[in-house]
Amino acid sequence: MTEQQGASGRIEQLIQALHDDNEALRDHAIASLGQTGPEALPRLIDLMADEDAVIREAATSAVVRMGPSVVEPMIDGVAGRLHGRFESRRPRPSGNYATRER
């Protein structure tokens, strides 16, 4: 198993824990997901649209814990999902935030 596969498996376990009835386990999962960094971001963005308010709040809390470094990748992720559903009414800014040097 590669390191990336291991991280992906851990992220999936933590996301499953968000669905647990045990509040302490959910809180631990939120804190852990918030420390994983941008690799968890696509799944957390998906969960921000979950029909369960507890899951939406947990995903949002995990993203907030990641801090400002994930703002641009998150905007790109949300815009990419919206672009698939709606035709954009205004042009997107040029440049790719994910590959831009920092």
Backbone torsions as a table, in degrees:
resi	resn	phi	psi	omega
1	MET	NA	130.4	179.3
2	THR	-78.4	165.9	178.8
3	GLU	-61.6	-39.3	179.9
4	GLN	-64.9	-41.4	178.4
5	GLN	-64.7	-38.5	177.7
6	GLY	-63.2	-44.4	178.5
7	ALA	-64.9	-40.6	179.3
8	SER	-63.6	-42.1	177.9
9	GLY	-64.3	-39.2	178.6
10	ARG	-66.0	-41.2	178.2
11	ILE	-61.1	-44.1	179.5
12	GLU	-62.8	-39.3	177.2
13	GLN	-62.7	-43.1	179.9
14	LEU	-66.2	-38.3	178.8
15	ILE	-66.1	-39.4	175.8
16	GLN	-62.6	-35.3	179.1
17	ALA	-64.8	-24.7	177.3
18	LEU	-63.2	-23.4	-179.3
19	HIS	-88.3	-3.9	-176.3
20	ASP	-72.8	150.0	177.9
21	ASP	-73.3	-19.6	-178.1
22	ASN	-77.9	112.3	-176.2
23	GLU	-63.1	-37.8	179.5
24	ALA	-63.4	-40.1	177.8
25	LEU	-65.2	-42.5	177.6
26	ARG	-61.6	-43.8	179.8
27	ASP	-61.2	-40.9	177.7
28	HIS	-63.4	-42.6	179.7
29	ALA	-62.9	-41.6	178.2
30	ILE	-59.9	-49.1	-179.1
31	ALA	-61.6	-42.4	-179.2
32	SER	-67.2	-43.0	177.7
33	LEU	-62.7	-35.9	178.3
34	GLY	-65.3	-19.7	178.9
35	GLN	-96.5	-9.0	-176.5
36	THR	-73.6	-29.1	-179.2
37	GLY	93.4	-169.0	-171.2
38	PRO	-60.9	-19.7	-178.5
39	GLU	-64.6	-22.6	177.6
40	ALA	-88.0	-11.7	-172.7
41	LEU	-56.9	-46.4	-179.5
42	PRO	-57.5	-42.6	179.1
43	ARG	-68.2	-38.2	179.6
44	LEU	-67.5	-37.1	176.2
45	ILE	-61.1	-43.2	176.9
46	ASP	-59.1	-43.5	-177.4
47	LEU	-69.9	-19.6	177.7
48	MET	-68.6	-11.7	177.2
49	ALA	-109.1	11.0	-179.2
50	ASP	-63.0	149.6	-179.9
51	GLU	-71.7	-19.0	179.6
52	ASP	-88.8	119.6	-177.8
53	ALA	-61.0	-34.7	179.2
54	VAL	-63.4	-41.1	178.9
55	ILE	-67.6	-43.5	178.4
56	ARG	-58.8	-45.8	-179.7
57	GLU	-65.4	-39.7	179.3
58	ALA	-64.2	-44.4	179.1
59	ALA	-62.9	-42.5	179.0
60	THR	-62.8	-43.6	179.1
61	SER	-61.8	-39.9	179.1
62	ALA	-64.0	-41.7	178.9
63	VAL	-65.5	-42.5	178.9
64	VAL	-59.6	-39.8	179.3
65	ARG	-64.9	-23.9	178.9
66	MET	-68.8	-27.4	176.6
67	GLY	90.5	-176.5	-173.0
68	PRO	-66.6	-16.6	-177.9
69	SER	-66.6	-16.8	-178.5
70	VAL	-100.2	3.3	-177.0
71	VAL	-62.0	-52.3	-178.0
72	GLU	-64.4	-46.3	176.7
73	PRO	-61.6	-33.1	178.9
74	MET	-68.0	-43.1	177.7
75	ILE	-59.5	-44.7	178.3
76	ASP	-62.1	-41.4	-179.7
77	GLY	-64.5	-44.5	179.3
78	VAL	-67.6	-43.6	-180.0
79	ALA	-61.8	-39.1	178.3
80	GLY	-62.6	-39.3	178.4
81	ARG	-69.8	-40.9	179.3
82	LEU	-68.2	-37.5	-179.1
83	HIS	-60.6	-32.4	177.8
84	GLY	-70.0	-23.9	-178.0
85	ARG	-100.2	-33.2	-174.4
86	PHE	-131.0	147.4	173.7
87	GLU	-80.7	128.8	-177.5
88	SER	-64.7	136.2	179.5
89	ARG	-91.2	-12.6	177.3
90	ARG	-134.7	152.2	-177.3
91	PRO	-67.4	144.0	176.2
92	ARG	-78.9	148.8	177.8
93	PRO	-63.0	150.0	179.7
94	SER	-76.7	156.5	179.0
95	GLY	102.3	152.6	179.1
96	ASN	-114.5	112.0	-176.8
97	TYR	-62.3	-33.5	-175.7
98	ALA	-66.6	-30.0	-176.9
99	THR	-107.2	-2.8	-179.4
100	ARG	-66.6	138.2	176.6
101	GLU	-70.2	142.6	-179.7
102	ARG	-111.4	NA	NA
